[in-house]
Amino acid sequence: MRAIIFLLLICYTLIFPEKLQAQESQIEIVQAEALAGGIINGVEVRILRRNVIVRHQGMTLYCDSAYQYLKENNIDAFGRSRLINSDGATVTSNKMFYEGNVRMAKAIGDVVVTDEGKTLYTEELDYDLNGKLIYYSTGGKIVDAENLLTSQTGTYDVNSKIYYFTQNVVLQSLKDGDRLETNNLQYNSVTGISYFQGPSKITTKDGAVLYSDNGTYNTRTKESNFRGRPRIEDDKYILSGDSLYYDDQKKIGVALGNVRLTAKLDSVIIDGDVGRFWNREGISKVYGNAIMRQIAEKDTLYLTADTLLSINNENTKLLKAYYKTRIYRKDLQAICDSLVYNRRDSVIQFFRDPVVWSKGNQMTADSIDIALANNKIHKMYLKNKSFVISQDTVLNFNQLKGKYITAHFNQSNQIQRIDVKGNGESIYFVLEEGDTTLLGMNRAICTDMYFLFKEDNKLEIINYITKPDAEMIPPHELQEPQKKIKGFVWRKEERPSKEEMLRRRLLIF
């Protein structure tokens, strides 16, 4: 007999599974101080009053009163409604509607959801107890121990503890005030990491602002990874690139691809392949096809190198350029292996095979220092193996050589005096009035000497400090070897041009 009953039960389950499931999933009344039955709008209803408690598949619902719809297996709860689910989430509201067959709840009015230290406030939400998902679209606020988050719409996955937000999303740190604004955000409340898409903005407690269209932000470690031409900006700098990493605690940033660093106070723009900056130390570094532009009212200075390093803090204001360094400005061009620009004393130092061109003059030495005054060349110091060459109107080369050479410039950035100290040698071609006919070549050897020039860059006076070994050679006696001092190299082809600098910049962007 037992075997027959068991077989019949199996057949019933196979033929009518939904009936058996419906009976097993019926909402259970645990408690009510008053119970009444009736027909409302043609539907059979149980009316439960005072201290109502019902249960259904791991969910417990408390309320002041409720309507239970037996056929539909639904319940409407009113007055201090509170739903506690087996997943740990608790929902309270003014009223709540629960559909038992699909395990869906709708909470309306002063809705509060609490789950593992996180609290959600909204006016209306839907709770899928099967999928363990909570939705709202009427604006919401979420608070935990670390952050305050607001948005127009949101979804909370109770299992993964991940939130999905859209429209007017603001994530603000309660500890330091950092603020993230976006329209599309995924926030993992376990790890504290937020993922955002679309135009987004992060404002740090120190006033730095980060902009990006795509990336992640760790609300605990304050580390950010951005993509889609992000940029970070504060009162001194703007840094942008194809991607950007920023650690707000250490104040360290790295930008990759088509990098641009702008120093607002100095009107300086630096482009390159990679940019790094250490904000606390006031250090920034751009390398890989680096090019700097210093914008001035009448002219722009271009500087290119493999690497550009800027140090700008209370103690030091330096710009360092190294490997294949090139400079262009209308009145000054230069090449060298490396240079240091001390912005405190306005001195630029060129190292390792430097060549400097100013107007028609070419200057070389083991090292060269340029002292600036009001952003113009004031003096130029050539140290060891110093050589100055200029070409006149009939293509002859006037030359000066010595151990140390100092060139003095006027306000028009023209050489007005050159001092030679130690092992001095000079060649100067004398032209008649009109600068078309050669009268002769003056060649002198003298330990120390100086030269004075007119406003038009023509030689006016040669003064030999000690007795020179000098001679004036007429044109018909001149031989080619006599026209050049030992070590003469004319390097016109290496002279940087503005077009070259602009082409290099276009290669980056």
Secondary structure as the mmCIF struct_conf table of DSSP 4:
data_model
#
loop_
_struct_conf.conf_type_id
_struct_conf.id
_struct_conf.beg_label_comp_id
_struct_conf.beg_label_asym_id
_struct_conf.beg_label_seq_id
_struct_conf.end_label_comp_id
_struct_conf.end_label_asym_id
_struct_conf.end_label_seq_id
HELX_RH_AL_P HELX_RH_AL_P1 ARG A 2 ILE A 15
HELX_RH_AL_P HELX_RH_AL_P2 PRO A 17 GLU A 24
TURN_TY1_P TURN_TY1_P1 SER A 25 SER A 25
STRN STRN1 GLU A 28 GLN A 31
BEND BEND1 GLU A 33 GLU A 33
STRN STRN2 ALA A 34 ILE A 40
TURN_TY1_P TURN_TY1_P2 ASN A 41 GLY A 42
STRN STRN3 VAL A 43 HIS A 56
TURN_TY1_P TURN_TY1_P3 GLN A 57 GLY A 58
STRN STRN4 MET A 59 TYR A 69
TURN_TY1_P TURN_TY1_P4 LEU A 70 ASN A 73
STRN STRN5 ASN A 74 ILE A 84
TURN_TY1_P TURN_TY1_P5 SER A 86 ASP A 87
BEND BEND2 GLY A 88 GLY A 88
STRN STRN6 THR A 90 GLU A 99
TURN_TY1_P TURN_TY1_P6 GLY A 100 ARG A 103
STRN STRN7 MET A 104 ASP A 115
TURN_TY1_P TURN_TY1_P7 GLU A 116 GLY A 117
STRN STRN8 LYS A 118 ASP A 128
TURN_TY1_P TURN_TY1_P8 LEU A 129 LYS A 132
STRN STRN9 LEU A 133 TYR A 136
BEND BEND3 THR A 138 THR A 138
STRN STRN10 GLY A 140 VAL A 143
BEND BEND4 ALA A 145 GLU A 146
STRN STRN11 ASN A 147 SER A 151
BEND BEND5 GLN A 152 GLN A 152
STRN STRN12 THR A 153 ASP A 157
TURN_TY1_P TURN_TY1_P9 VAL A 158 LYS A 161
STRN STRN13 ILE A 162 SER A 173
TURN_TY1_P TURN_TY1_P10 LEU A 174 ASP A 176
STRN STRN14 ARG A 179 ASN A 188
TURN_TY1_P TURN_TY1_P11 SER A 189 GLY A 192
STRN STRN15 ILE A 193 THR A 203
TURN_TY1_P TURN_TY1_P12 LYS A 205 ASP A 206
BEND BEND6 GLY A 207 GLY A 207
STRN STRN16 VAL A 209 ASN A 218
TURN_TY1_P TURN_TY1_P13 THR A 219 THR A 221
STRN STRN17 GLU A 223 ARG A 227
BEND BEND7 GLY A 228 ARG A 229
STRN STRN18 ARG A 231 GLU A 233
BEND BEND8 ASP A 235 LYS A 236
STRN STRN19 TYR A 237 SER A 240
BEND BEND9 ASP A 242 ASP A 242
STRN STRN20 SER A 243 ASP A 247
TURN_TY1_P TURN_TY1_P14 ASP A 248 LYS A 251
STRN STRN21 ILE A 252 ALA A 263
TURN_TY1_P TURN_TY1_P15 LYS A 264 SER A 267
STRN STRN22 VAL A 268 TRP A 278
TURN_TY1_P TURN_TY1_P16 ASN A 279 GLY A 282
STRN STRN23 ILE A 283 ILE A 295
BEND BEND10 GLU A 297 LYS A 298
STRN STRN24 THR A 300 ASN A 312
BEND BEND11 ASN A 313 ASN A 315
STRN STRN25 LYS A 317 ARG A 329
TURN_TY1_P TURN_TY1_P17 LYS A 330 ASP A 331
STRN STRN26 LEU A 332 ASN A 342
TURN_TY1_P TURN_TY1_P18 ARG A 343 SER A 346
STRN STRN27 VAL A 347 PHE A 351
BEND BEND12 ARG A 352 ASP A 353
STRN STRN28 VAL A 355 SER A 358
TURN_TY1_P TURN_TY1_P19 LYS A 359 GLY A 360
STRN STRN29 ASN A 361 THR A 364
BEND BEND13 ASP A 366 ASP A 366
STRN STRN30 SER A 367 ALA A 373
TURN_TY1_P TURN_TY1_P20 ASN A 374 ASN A 375
STRN STRN31 LYS A 376 GLN A 391
TURN_TY1_P TURN_TY1_P21 THR A 393 VAL A 394
BEND BEND14 LEU A 395 LEU A 395
STRN STRN32 PHE A 397 PHE A 409
TURN_TY1_P TURN_TY1_P22 GLN A 411 SER A 412
BEND BEND15 ASN A 413 ASN A 413
STRN STRN33 ILE A 415 LEU A 431
TURN_TY1_P TURN_TY1_P23 GLU A 433 GLY A 434
BEND BEND16 ASP A 435 ASP A 435
BEND BEND17 THR A 437 THR A 437
STRN STRN34 LEU A 438 PHE A 453
TURN_TY1_P TURN_TY1_P24 GLU A 455 ASP A 456
BEND BEND18 ASN A 457 ASN A 457
STRN STRN35 LEU A 459 TYR A 464
BEND BEND19 ILE A 465 THR A 466
STRN STRN36 ASP A 469 ILE A 473
HELX_RH_3T_P HELX_RH_3T_P1 PRO A 475 GLU A 477
HELX_RH_3T_P HELX_RH_3T_P2 GLU A 480 LYS A 483
BEND BEND20 LYS A 484 LYS A 484
TURN_TY1_P TURN_TY1_P25 LYS A 486 GLY A 487
HELX_RH_3T_P HELX_RH_3T_P3 LYS A 492 GLU A 494
HELX_RH_AL_P HELX_RH_AL_P3 LYS A 498 ILE A 508
#
